[in-house]
Each structure stands twice: as structure tokens, then as C-alpha cells.
Amino acid sequence: MILGERIRLRAVEQDDLERYVTWFNDPEVRKHLEMILPMSSADEEDWYQNMRKSPPAERAFAIDIRDGNGWTHIGSCSFLHVDQINSLAEIGISIGEKKQWGKGYGTEVVRLLLKVAFETLNLNRVYLRVYEKNMRGIRTYEKAGFVLEGRLREARFSEGSYQDVLIMGVLRSEWTAGKEKRG
Ligand SMILES: CC(C)(COP(=O)(O)OP(=O)(O)OC[C@H]1O[C@@H](n2cnc3c(N)ncnc32)[C@H](O)[C@@H]1OP(=O)(O)O)[C@@H](O)C(=O)NCCC(=O)NCCS
């Protein structure tokens, strides 16, 4: 387990998969994600089996929030494309429980991933891709310390039009300076 203040990140279990199928088939959740077509339980099972064979640092985490004395599963996040030579990785996050959006959990997850990236995985740069219309996502990443590094013009086609894909990143030096400021 990786413990935050109100959240924890843990390994994904088989029992979680049906929730992923529900979440990722919800057009509102999927709107700003790479997946565009409906997904079956079998697709999700294939994803799970492949994910378990990927390098340990690239295996997805389930996101749980504190719920009384227990925990409730609300989403998923992961490191992708971990590059040990250049000490960098991409991150991805989805909170599938829509009623939990806008409560600061996304920001807390991203901050916790950065802590893991810099203090455990010994990375130097963490980046992500976000669609320009995903204002909630962009704001979340800014709050966690990401800055805009560039844009891939018209690299995403959805709902009948193109939009830019923004590349945002954080360097270890920026994160360390921010940590000193936060105390
Ligand atoms: C994107 C996501 C991870 C953010 O998590 P979250 O818990 O909802 O985010 P937080 O509550 O920490 O922060 C959201 C911020 O966005 C702001 N926001 C929400 N809608 C907004 C909008 N339309 N325009 C501008 N800001 C907006 C909120 O006000 C909040 O900022 P504030 O604290 O300054 O008020 C989550 O909503 C999610 O998983 N969405 C669906 C999948 C997705 O988009 N994944 C990311 C793909 S790159």
C-alpha cells in the first residue's frame, strides 16, 4: 500500500475489474480518455492479465478513499513508459466514481504519484498527456505542480472535431523546491 492523507494506492485485484467495466463504459468518464469504444468484461480481463506481466513499476494502482473505518475503490492510476536510462515516466489517472470528482482526490493522487516517482522510483521527470478540453484534468495537474511543456496540435479527434493534446511535466528540481516551500 502507498498511503496518502485521505487515499491509498494498492495493487489492482480481479474483484475490481467489474467496476472498471462500469466506469470505462460511462461516456462522461471516457470522454477525456484514450479509449473511445465500448469495453467488455473480457477486454478488461485481457488488460488485467497483460498488466500483471508488465514491469512492476508500470502495474496499475487502484485508488481507494477512506470511508469510515474502511476504504472505497474510486479509480485507477499508473506510471507508463518508465524509462530508466533517462529517468522519466508518464502518469495516467481516472477517477471512475463521478460523485467523487471535484473533492481534491485527483490532486492528492497526482501529488502522491510524484512523491513515489521522485522518492521511490528515482525518476527525474514525470509527464502526462491531457486533452485541451479537459479543464478539470488540466487544473488538477497545475495544482499538483505540472507545467505546460508543449502541445501536439490537433492530435485528438473526438465528438466530430480535433483538439490539441497538451504535454505537461514536472522535474525533480521543481518538485523538491515546491516541497521545501510547502514545508
Ligand atoms: C481529472 C480527474 C483525475 C481530476 O480529479 P478530481 O478529484 O476531480 O480533481 P480535484 O478535485 O483534485 O481538482 C479539480 C479542479 O478542477 C477544477 N475544475 C473542475 N471543472 C473545471 C472546469 N470546467 N474548468 C476549470 N476548472 C475546473 C476544480 O474547481 C478543481 O480546482 P480547484 O481546487 O482550484 O477549485 C478526475 O476528474 C477524473 O478522473 N476524470 C475522468 C477521467 C479523466 O479525465 N482523467 C484524466 C485524463 S488526462
The ligand as an SDF file (V2000), in Angstrom:
LIG
                    3D

 48 50  0  0  0  0  0  0  0  0999 V2000
   -9.3690   14.5560  -13.9840 C   0  0  0  0  0  0  0  0  0  0  0  0
   -9.5510   13.9630  -12.5850 C   0  0  0  0  0  0  0  0  0  0  0  0
   -8.4050   12.9700  -12.3140 C   0  0  0  0  0  0  0  0  0  0  0  0
   -9.4630   15.0980  -11.5620 C   0  0  0  0  0  0  0  0  0  0  0  0
   -9.6900   14.5830  -10.2730 O   0  0  0  0  0  0  0  0  0  0  0  0
  -10.6510   15.3900   -9.2560 P   0  0  0  0  0  0  0  0  0  0  0  0
  -10.5900   14.6840   -7.9570 O   0  0  0  0  0  0  0  0  0  0  0  0
  -11.9610   15.5640   -9.9050 O   0  0  0  0  0  0  0  0  0  0  0  0
   -9.8420   16.7950   -9.1960 O   0  0  0  0  0  0  0  0  0  0  0  0
   -9.6570   17.8000   -7.9600 P   0  0  0  0  0  0  0  0  0  0  0  0
  -10.9190   17.8540   -7.1660 O   0  0  0  0  0  0  0  0  0  0  0  0
   -8.4040   17.4390   -7.2350 O   0  0  0  0  0  0  0  0  0  0  0  0
   -9.3940   19.1660   -8.7300 O   0  0  0  0  0  0  0  0  0  0  0  0
  -10.2390   19.5700   -9.7880 C   0  0  0  0  0  0  0  0  0  0  0  0
  -10.0110   21.0440  -10.0860 C   0  0  0  0  0  0  0  0  0  0  0  0
  -10.5420   21.3180  -11.3860 O   0  0  0  0  0  0  0  0  0  0  0  0
  -11.4040   22.4190  -11.2920 C   0  0  0  0  0  0  0  0  0  0  0  0
  -12.3870   22.3130  -12.3670 N   0  0  0  0  0  0  0  0  0  0  0  0
  -13.4090   21.4470  -12.4910 C   0  0  0  0  0  0  0  0  0  0  0  0
  -14.0740   21.6730  -13.6430 N   0  0  0  0  0  0  0  0  0  0  0  0
  -13.4290   22.7170  -14.2470 C   0  0  0  0  0  0  0  0  0  0  0  0
  -13.6430   23.4340  -15.4590 C   0  0  0  0  0  0  0  0  0  0  0  0
  -14.6370   23.1120  -16.2920 N   0  0  0  0  0  0  0  0  0  0  0  0
  -12.7910   24.4480  -15.7610 N   0  0  0  0  0  0  0  0  0  0  0  0
  -11.7670   24.7700  -14.9380 C   0  0  0  0  0  0  0  0  0  0  0  0
  -11.5180   24.1130  -13.7700 N   0  0  0  0  0  0  0  0  0  0  0  0
  -12.3540   23.1140  -13.4330 C   0  0  0  0  0  0  0  0  0  0  0  0
  -11.9880   22.3160   -9.8980 C   0  0  0  0  0  0  0  0  0  0  0  0
  -12.5810   23.5290   -9.4940 O   0  0  0  0  0  0  0  0  0  0  0  0
  -10.6970   21.9560   -9.1110 C   0  0  0  0  0  0  0  0  0  0  0  0
   -9.8600   23.0830   -8.9500 O   0  0  0  0  0  0  0  0  0  0  0  0
   -9.8690   23.9970   -7.5940 P   0  0  0  0  0  0  0  0  0  0  0  0
   -9.4700   23.0930   -6.4800 O   0  0  0  0  0  0  0  0  0  0  0  0
   -8.8670   25.0600   -7.8910 O   0  0  0  0  0  0  0  0  0  0  0  0
  -11.2650   24.5180   -7.4240 O   0  0  0  0  0  0  0  0  0  0  0  0
  -10.9220   13.2340  -12.4440 C   0  0  0  0  0  0  0  0  0  0  0  0
  -11.9560   14.1860  -12.5030 O   0  0  0  0  0  0  0  0  0  0  0  0
  -11.1360   12.1530  -13.4990 C   0  0  0  0  0  0  0  0  0  0  0  0
  -10.5860   11.0760  -13.3710 O   0  0  0  0  0  0  0  0  0  0  0  0
  -11.9290   12.4470  -14.5490 N   0  0  0  0  0  0  0  0  0  0  0  0
  -12.2990   11.4790  -15.5940 C   0  0  0  0  0  0  0  0  0  0  0  0
  -11.1230   10.8720  -16.3560 C   0  0  0  0  0  0  0  0  0  0  0  0
  -10.0660   11.8910  -16.7360 C   0  0  0  0  0  0  0  0  0  0  0  0
  -10.3470   12.9650  -17.2570 O   0  0  0  0  0  0  0  0  0  0  0  0
   -8.7960   11.5170  -16.4750 N   0  0  0  0  0  0  0  0  0  0  0  0
   -7.6500   12.3430  -16.8060 C   0  0  0  0  0  0  0  0  0  0  0  0
   -7.2130   12.1290  -18.2070 C   0  0  0  0  0  0  0  0  0  0  0  0
   -5.7880   13.1250  -18.6450 S   0  0  0  0  0  0  0  0  0  0  0  0
  1  2  1  0
  2  3  1  0
  2  4  1  0
  2 36  1  0
  4  5  1  0
  5  6  1  0
  6  7  2  0
  6  8  1  0
  6  9  1  0
  9 10  1  0
 10 11  2  0
 10 12  1  0
 10 13  1  0
 13 14  1  0
 14 15  1  0
 15 16  1  0
 15 30  1  0
 16 17  1  0
 17 18  1  0
 17 28  1  0
 18 19  1  0
 18 27  1  0
 19 20  2  0
 20 21  1  0
 21 22  1  0
 21 27  2  0
 22 23  1  0
 22 24  2  0
 24 25  1  0
 25 26  2  0
 26 27  1  0
 28 29  1  0
 28 30  1  0
 30 31  1  0
 31 32  1  0
 32 33  2  0
 32 34  1  0
 32 35  1  0
 36 37  1  0
 36 38  1  0
 38 39  2  0
 38 40  1  0
 40 41  1  0
 41 42  1  0
 42 43  1  0
 43 44  2  0
 43 45  1  0
 45 46  1  0
 46 47  1  0
 47 48  1  0
M  END
$$$$
